[in-house]
Every structure is written in structure tokens, then in C-alpha cells.
Amino acid sequence: MIVLDTHAWLWWSVDPARLSKRARSAIDGATEIGVSAISAWEVGMLEQRGRISLDRPASRWVRAALDLDPRIVELPLDARTAVDAAALAADGLPGDPADRFIYATARSRNAKLVTRDAALRAHDRARSIW
């Protein structure tokens, strides 16, 4: 399994050319593609704030994007991952809470994380793909 950061999921869904060659290759070769529930929340927030424009309401876009490929696995948030995400701030991982949730989700599943985010990549180069 690989886990997609929110921007990687958005780009893969609507504009795959924005992904790096390495990211596209990892997605193409994955048997399972994990998308954290926090990414759905983040898509909704980004649309509400006018930072992204979707071709349909966020709720319908998310459902369609989750159904885009049979390899996609929706990854719910759980208490253990939430506590791990909270601890990441003290562990030196900067950024917003959504980034920490997504990273903690990938780590809890021992999965690679497809992300362009420099802070996430610097925090764990072995786990990140871009």
C-alpha cells in the first residue's frame, strides 16, 4: 500500500501531469492506494476557502475520486493514529495537523507516502516518495 497526501490525491484525480515521474510510477505500481479520511476533510476545507475549484460539490467530488480506481482504500482515522499525529509536533514534524494525520496514517500502515511536501519528505525520507 501507498498513501497519498491530499495534493497528490487531487492531482492524480484531475491533473496527473502535476505529479512527479516517481510519484506516478509509485501510484501505477501500487496494489492498494490509501486515502486518509482527513484528506476528504481537507478537500472540503480547501474548496470552502476558495483555494481550489472543483467541477462539482466537494461531497460528490470526494465520492467520485474515491471510486476512481478499485485499488483505492479509504483510510479512517482512529484513536491510535490521532495520538501518534499529535506526538509528531514534539517529534519535530512541522506543518498543519492534517499533514501530521496523513503521515501518521502512512506510518501506522508501514506504507510509503506520496507527497511533494518538503517538510514531510525531510522528516522521513525513507517513507516519502516524490
Secondary structure by P-SEA (a helix, b strand, c coil): cbbbcaaaaaaaacccccccaaaaaaaaaccbbbbbaaaaaaaaaaaaaccccccccaaaaaaaaaaccccbbbbbbcaaaaaaaaacccccccccaaaaaaaaaaaaacbbbbcccaaaaaaccccccc
